[in-house]
Amino acid sequence: MADPRIGRSRILEHLNRIGINQAEYARRIGVSENFVSNVIRGKKKLSLVKSKRSADLFGCHIDDLCYWEYDSE
């Protein structure tokens, strides 16, 4: 079975869909705007708690916060 790994972030898609900006998103999940920018660029990762807050805010599943890539064995 192939192992999943986190691919590109889908946070910008969700922000556009619900109509809020990165600053408001950062405030709502309790992180800095700089941190959000780094997550979107793939330089940082959200904790499980921040991922859950994000998913609840966006009305989606945690799996929907990023694209998943699978390594073949």
N, C-alpha and C positions, 0 to 999 in steps of 0.2 A: 504494500500500500504506500502511496506517495505521501510524503510529509508536507503539511501546509506551513507556509511562512507568510508573514505580513508583507503585502505589496504596497502599492501607492494608496495614499489617503483619499477618502471620499468626503472628507469634512467640508470642503468648499462646495461640493454639490449639494450637501444637506443645508448649508448656510444659505445658499441661493434659493433653495426650494422653500425654506421657511421664512426667508426675508430678514435675516439678521446679519450683522457684520461680525468680524472676528473679535472686536473689542467687547461687544455684548456677549458673545459666546464665551469668551474667556471669563468675564465677570460671572456668568451663570454657572459655570462649572468650577470656579474657584482657582483659576490659574492666570498667569500673566499673558498679555498679548504676544510677547516675544516667544513664550512657550508654545502658544497656538501656532504661530508662524513656523516654528521648528518642527512641530508635529506634521503640519501640512507639507513641509519640504522633506519629510522623512528623516530628519536628524534626531528627533526625540519620539518617544512612544507614550501614549496615555496609560496611566495605571488602570487596573480593573475597575476601581471605583469611579474614576473620571470617565472611563468608557461607558459605564452604566449610566452615569448622569447625562452623558452626551446622547446615548441611544434614547433615553427617556425624553430628552429635549426634542430630538429629531423625530420621535415617534417611529423608531426602527429597532432592529435587533443589533446587538453589539457586532455581529458578523458583518453588518452593512456599513460599518465605519471605514472599511478599507477594502481594497481588492485583495483576494487571497491568491497566492501562487503556490504551485505544488511541484516539488522536486520528484522526478521519477527515480526509481531505484534501479 
